[in-house]
């Protein structure tokens, strides 16, 4: 437990904000503008380590400007560093998860989503006897739900597994490893939504989070970018309504400074038109990586490396590993 608490530690020091001008002017693609899958978000409390009185899950609604914060009748955790929820095409909340289970909007469990994983980490943090305080401890952008058609009838739930290294067959010097990317298909039926038994679509070690989903040029298809942990292999997955179409590996040409760096913490971001992919990784002073991305072929190319400003003074466990990355609506600026 102490190891996990130290892993998630974020120092509350002020850090500089860097504004980066991208080389292209990214005009957003408006193919999904009529849909509102991201109009409602759910936030609960921080699992079992939350020492304050329990409170209801809050809903952040973007149906108005400025957004509204609404207290719901739901009570429980929605995770720690990672929380996931998805609205339907009309913008009404549909699913959410704490990493242990998948829930409907009314707090009932989605059939087939009662147990998402197994293993020592799951058994330690996920309690079927008190789902109000359970959570699965993963990093940001380590799970998300994707709409796979225009009728709210098919969704894909992607998430990976975390374990302490000594409970796996992997060698990882920092003591914790992410692996086994799962895909669960959520289908609508006469009796409500049901998730089929998830399958592992990527069984190797990967970054603790920072995955990105980018709309393909094919209707109802997505590209998934899975960053590496300590190597230079970015896994690119093409998903369609029937499942995985393509998986290929892009080996980035890292400068010598990036060799054996951990691409963890931080956050990834995608240009609104999907033509730029950025990965900001401060925890091991890796810095920021910017790639061109082809939504037709899934190809990453033309990597640019922007060094981390703390590269010479970073202290593991003391310097901040927190923060985030975002690209402006115009696509010109990376924050």
N, C-alpha and C positions, 0 to 999 in steps of 0.2 A: 504493500500500500504506500509506504514512504517513497519507494522508487517512482511510483506513478505520480504521486504528488509533485516530486521534484521534476519529473519529465514535463509536467504541464505548467511549471512555474513561469510566470511572466512578470518581469520587473516593471514597475510603474514609473520608469524614468521617461522624461520627454525625449523624443527622438526627432531628428530632422525629417521634414517632408520633402520628397524629391519629385519634381515635375519633369517628365520626359516627353519630348516631342517625337512622335512616331514619324516614320518616313512616308507613310501613305495617309491619304485622307479616306477614312473608312466610312462609307455611306451605309447605314443600317439596312439590313434586309427586312422587309415588312411583310413577309409571307405569313407570319404568325401574329400580326398586329391585332387581328380581331379576336384572338384568344387571350385569356386572362389567367393562365396557370399560376402566375406569380403574384396575384393580387391579394392573397391572404396568407400570412405566415403565423405559425404558432410558436410560442416560447414558454417553456415551463421552468422549473427551478433546477438547480445544478446537482441532481441526484442525491445520494446518501450523505455526501460531505457538506450539504447545505444545512447550516446550524440554525438558520432563522425559521420562524413559523412557516408551515406549509401554506402556499397560496395557490389560487387558481391559475391555470394556464392562460396566458394573455394572447389575444389575436391582434396582429397588426394588419390593418386593412388599408389597401391602396385604392379603394373605390372612391375616395375623396382626396382632395388636395387642400391642406396637408393631410397626411394619413391619420387614421383614427387608431387608438389603442382601446381594445374592448376586452373586458374581463369575461371569460367564458365560464361555463359550469364544469369544465374539465379540471381535474387535479392530477398533477404528476410531473415527472421529469421529461424533458424532451432531449436529454443528452447533456454533454459537457461542452467540449469544443465543437462538436458537430451536432446540429439539429436539422431535421429534414421534415418538410411538410409540402403538400402540393394541393392547389385548388383545381377545380374542374375548368372546362373551357369558358364557363360563365363567371369564373372568379370566386366561387364558393368553396371553402376548404373541403377537401375530400379525404386525404390521408395524412398521417404523421407517424413518426417512429422515434423511439429512444435508443435505437440500435439493438435492443433486445427483442422487440416485437413490432409488428405493424398494426396500426390502429385505424379504424374508420373515424369520420369526423365526430361521431357521438361518443367516442371513447371505447367502443367495443372493438375486440380484436378482429382483424380481417381473417377469414377462414384460410388456413394454410400459412398464416403469418404469426402464429402463436409462439414459435421458437425459430429464430432466424439463424442461429449458429450453435456450435458446441465447443467443447474444450475448456481448459482451466480458467481462462479469462472470463468466458461467458458464465461459467458456473460460479465464479467469485462475485460478479457484479450484477447478475440478472436473477432476480428472485420472483418466482411465480407467486409466492405468498404475499408479496407486497410490491405490486408493480408501480406504486406511486413514487417510490424512491429509487427504483433501479435505473441503470443506464449502462451502455456499453462504451468504454473509454477509448474513443478514437479521435483523430485529428480532423481539422476542417477539410471539407471537400473529399471526404472518404466514403460518402454515400449520398445518392440522390435518386429521385423518381422521375422518369421520362414519359411523356405522353407519346403513344405510338400510332395513334390515328386521330381523326377529327371528331369522333363520336363519343369520347370518354369511355370507350369499351375495352381498351388495352393500354396498360402501362407496364414499364419495366422498372424494377427496383434493383439498383446496383449498390453493393457494399462489400467491404473486405473484412478479413479476420486479423485480429491482433493477438499476439502472445508474447510472453517473456521468452527470450531466445532459448533458454535452457529447456523449455518445453517443446521445442521444435528441432528439426534437423538442420536448420540454417546456422551459419556463422555470422554473427552481427555484433560488433564490439560495443554497441551502446546498450545492449541488454533487452531491447524490445524490437519486434519485427512485425511488419504488415505483409500479408500474403493472401492467396486464395480469394480472388475477386469473384463474387457471387452475382448471378443474375436470376431474379425471380420475376415471373410473368404474372401480372395481376389482370384478371379478366372479369368483365361484368357478366352476370347471369341473372336469371329470374329471382334468385335468392340473395342477390347482392354481389359484392366483389369477392373473388377468391384468388389466392396466390398459389400457383403450382409450385411443386417442390423445386427449390432453387438449384441451379447447376453452377459449378465452378468453371468460369470461362478463362481464367488466368491463374495458374497455380504457383507462380514464382513469387519471389520477394519483390516488393515494390515500395515506392515512397509511402510514408505514413498517411498521406492525404494528397491534396493538390491536384486531384483529377479534374478534367474538364470535359464537358459535353458540348459538341458543336453540331448544328444542323447540317446534314448532308445536302447536296444538290438534288438527291433523289427524295421524292415525297415520303414522309413517315420513316425516314432513316436518320441515324445519328452517327457521328464520329466520337469515340471516346479516346482521350489522350491520358495515358497512365505514365507518370514520370518514374524514373528509376530511383532507387534508394541511394546507392553509392557508386553505381557504374554509369554508363552513358547510353543505356538502352531505353528509349521511349517506346512503349507499346501502343500501337494504334489499332483500335477495334472499330469495325463498321457494323452497326446494328440495324436490322430491319424488323418488320412485324413478326417474322418467323424466327428471329434470334440473331445469332452471330453470322454475318456474311464473310467477313475478312478479318484476319489478325496478322499484322506484320510489325517488324521491329525497325525503328529508325535509330541508327547509331550516330549520336551527335559528336562532332569534332570539337571536343573540349580543349581549351587552352591548358597549359601545364598547371596553372593555379587551381583549376577545378578538379584535377585528378584526386580521387579518394575523398572528395567533399560529400557531405550528406545533403541531399536535396530535400530537406524536411522543413517543417514549420512554414511560415510565410503563406503564400496563396498564389493561385494561378488566375489569369483573367483572359478573356477572349474579346477581340474587337467585334463590335455589333454586326459587321458583315461576315465575320468568321475568317477573315484573311490574315489576322495576326493573333498569335498565341504568346502570352507572356507568363513567365514563372519567376516569382520573387521568393528567394530562399535565404533568409538572414541568419538562421540558427548556426550555421557553420561558415558564415561569411561567404557563401557561394555567390551572392549577388543576384542580379536579374538577368534572365535569359529571354530574348525576344526572337521569335521565329516567324517566317512566312508560313501560311497554311493554305492548302488547296482543298476546298470543300468537295471537289469532284473525285480526286484521287486519294485524299487523306495524307498527302505528302507534307512533311515538315522540311523546311529548307532555310538557308541564309541566316543561320544563328548569329545573333549579336550578344555579346556579354558586357554587362555594365557592372563593374566591381562594386562590392559592398563597401560603404564608407568606413565601416568599423574593422575592416579586414586585419589591421595591424594591432588593434586593441581589444578584440573580442575575447571574452572569457566565458567558456561554456558553463551554463548554469547561473551566471550572473548577468551577462549582457542580455538584452531583450531578444526573445525569439518570437514575440508577438507582432501584430500588425496585420496589414492586408494589402491587396493590390486591386485596383479598379481602373477601367478604361472609360473615358468620357463618352457620353451619348454620341458625340460627333465622330468619335474614333480617333481624334487627333492626339489625345494626351493619356499617358499612363501615370497614375498616381500611386 
